[in-house]
Amino acid sequence: MANLEQQILRGTLDLLILRAVSAEPAHGYQIARWVGRATDELLTLEDGSLYPALYRLEERGLLHAEWRLTEDRRRAKYYHLTSAGRKQLREETARWSRYAEAIFAALRTGATPATT
Amino acid sequence: MSPREPLWRRYLRFLGPDPRADVDDEMAFHLEELRREFEARGVPPAEAERRARALFGDVAAMRRTLQARSTRRRRRDARGEWWRGLTGDLRLALRKLRREPGFSLAAIGMLALGVGGSTAIFSVVDAVVLRALPYDRSDRLVQVGTLDPRTGAFDAYQPPQNFADWQARPDVFVAMEATTLAGGFRANEDGVPRDLLALQVTAGYFDVYRAYPQLGRGFTEAHQVEGSQRVALISDGLWRRQYGADPNVIGRTLRSTAELTYGAPSPVPAGTWTIIGVMPRGFRSPVSGGRQTDVWVPYVVPENQRTRDGSRSAPLQVTGRLADGVTVEQADAHIRAITARLAEAHPGWFGDEMGAVRSLHEAMVGSVRAWMLLLLGAVGVVLLIACVNVANLMLARATARGREIQTRAALGASRWQIARGLLVESLMLWAAGTLLALLVALWGIGVLRAALPEALPRISTVALDLRVLGVTAAVVVVTGLVFGLAPALQLSRPGPAIALREGGRGFTTGRARLRSILVVSEIAMAVMLTIGAGLFLSSFVRVANVDIGLDPRNVLTMEVWPRFDSSKPGWAEPAMTRSAAAIPEILDRVSAIPGVVSAGFIAGDLPLTGYSARAEVVVPGREQPFDGADRVQVRHVTPGYARAVGTPVVRGRYLEAGDTRGSTPVVVLNEEAAARYLGDREPLGATITIERGYAPQATVVGVVGNVRLGGPESAVRPEAYLPAAQGRFLGGALAVRTTGEPLALADAVRDAIWASFPEISEPEAGTLASLLGGLLAQRRFTMIIVGLFGGLALAIAGAGLYGVMAYLVTQRTREIGVRLALGALPARVMSSVIGHALVLTVAGVAVGVSAAWPLAASLERFLLEVRPHDPLVYATAAALLAACGVAAAFVPARRAARVDPVIALRAE
């Protein structure tokens, strides 16, 4: 079970990253921690495997990366959403909701295959 | 990884982001954060490090992946950015050029004319003069003939006796063969009968050119025997056209008739000829004009020309191939030695002439090489002027845009970006210009091929030479780039923003001086060309006006050549008798036509067509006959002839109707003949004998003016006129002087001829004037071309001057405004601008004239009847350029005078 859950969550990593930076820009470490907390530690990826996803999203134009200084004056690469990314987040979220609702509806229905 | 970046790394980043280092930094930061977190929870540093790495994953692998990805992406971005920059530049360039139509059109036009024109001319010169002959090792091919030591003229036409002797001792020659025209072969192409070009050749002819039949076999010596010579080789072209490329064409036959279409007898007997071979495609005998030979037949030496006691006829052209390592000079010496010995053995045969050898290439192009190269020189000058003008334009533009460039630089454009922008602009112009140049070149070549004399060797092989187009275009492009880019880049260097202030004249004066120098040089070159054109023009006018001894106005000419069947023996006598009887009848009829002033007949060829029979002269009291170069040119004419062609009778009388076959033999000499043969003696009444059966013991009854039978550029020769009634001939030509347009009476004269000779096919009508024109054609052509170039040079130089003046006025708008505001008269302003232009023009003219003076002396060989330092020509050229300069400055001057001081002082 944990394996399947992990697989599903891994497939939605892109979406989670977009959500992670939707409020304010964040660097890779912050995004990693957020994803962990938000998924209740269900997603236990290695931190490093976040980065290919980040780079990919940047190439697609959904994220924009910028080098900035942290509070204690160290260089870090911050990612934030582009307008295209924001749009993608909205659409993907809506899609997920519809998908989840459909599954729920199917699980709650009284009908059985025999009666349809 | 230290928490603070070392200083040197910060500076390194100025050079540009480094994707690999970025990946390292990002991952290092992440690990650092993880370590801190663990340490904050109390984990010892070493353990924290280990846990951090475990949580992160395989650092090295991740690093590799990310770096590869990053690098790829950066490259893609850079390419995209470069491409966007380029299309942006293209669009910007297009907009800019459209906004400055004057500049754009000027640059494109100059490029098109300069490059296109020079490409066209060079292609022609290359095909006609420079290119090697299309034979295997053509530098070994030579022509053998005789040389007249007095005039230096090479006589390519040789009698078979000479050829036989030369061929017997080849020595330095690997092969030596002879050829002469054949005729009578006709083909029907699309229903129109056409004379085929046929040559008689000796057996080893094709050995000289190393060309061998693709089908069948060639001639052998056995074929050069009377009775076995009816075999023929045909060309690939004829094989395809007439025989449909039939592989079994060997054995099929060809027919020849007894005469050629204009009525003269054919050199080869009529009958059937068997085809024994087909020559390969692309093989051309070196015949004038590069016309394709269709048929080759064996040459048989006529019975009476086997020894030197028989008759002398010189139809053969002798070509040979030299052995390896032998120079033309050595071959020449060899032939000269042989010929000298032959001359001793056969006195009188050679006259003063020596044996000589010249390269075949020289034989074909020698007479035209000089003036073709002159054309090339003229075109080179025009190209140079175009380059200078282009340089000037680019320089002006770069300076005018100085502000714009500096602004761009200040706003952050890199030098490369600015340079690229300018480059794209220039290249767009040059692309358009070169395309147009291609069209100009193609058109120009078409025009030249039509306009050039047909007899020009290889003129039919002229084609566009793309290499030349490329080279000349490159020359102009590079010039433009050098003069356009360099100053622009100079401006883009970061430095004090001088141009951003007003005027910015400080560092442009150097450039202005450069532009002035360029304009002066342009004008100088234009002056040189104009002077050249003027010299050619005056030379041509004088040559055309040389008294050739005839009055060619309103003279109709028509050939009279009855048909004969030369296949039967003894055909000549009755034919000549018939002609002798018919000519007076024809003349009577022609004289009766209204509009005819006088009519005459001359046996053989018309004057100005170059060919004349020559004979030795014996004068009593002188042992040695006049021979060699002193031989007289003999013509049989009717009494009306002198009046018809307009030759004045200087002494005594002309030939009369009373001078018939039965009466005393008489002769009329020209002044040159009288002087040469009789010296100071009274010519009238003297008796001379013209050898070879022309006039034994004839009395001189009159002297006429000299006629330059070869045209205005030929020397005066001694001539003798004998009565047609006392001579024997087969045909000749009528000369009819008319009151009005000569060709209008052509039909009437033709009818008169047909009444006596109904079987003659349409005799061709011409005029003496057009014959004369034909001789001058080459000169006229050169004159026109050089004149065109002169005009072109004037136009371009004028445009250059205009550009400079316009620019100056624009630059000085403010200063002019101030002067006008302070009360200066507009007329003064205008005259000062024109004055400046005049200074430049005068400087240019001075340089041009002083350069042209020594060079004109080298034109001496082309110029007949004119001095290379004719002051009229120079003065006219200078005046023309001065006028041009004033005209070019006029518009800018007027613009300067119209400057509104208020506007000029306010804006900048």
Interface residues (C-beta under 8 A of the other chain):
Chain A: H27 G28 Y29 A32 E46 D47 G48 S49 Y51 P52 Y55 E59 W67 D72 R73 R74 R75 A76 K77
Chain B: P3 R4 E5 D22 D25 E26 M27 F29 H30 E32 E33 L34 L55 F56 G57 D58 V59 M62 T65 L66 R69 S70 R73
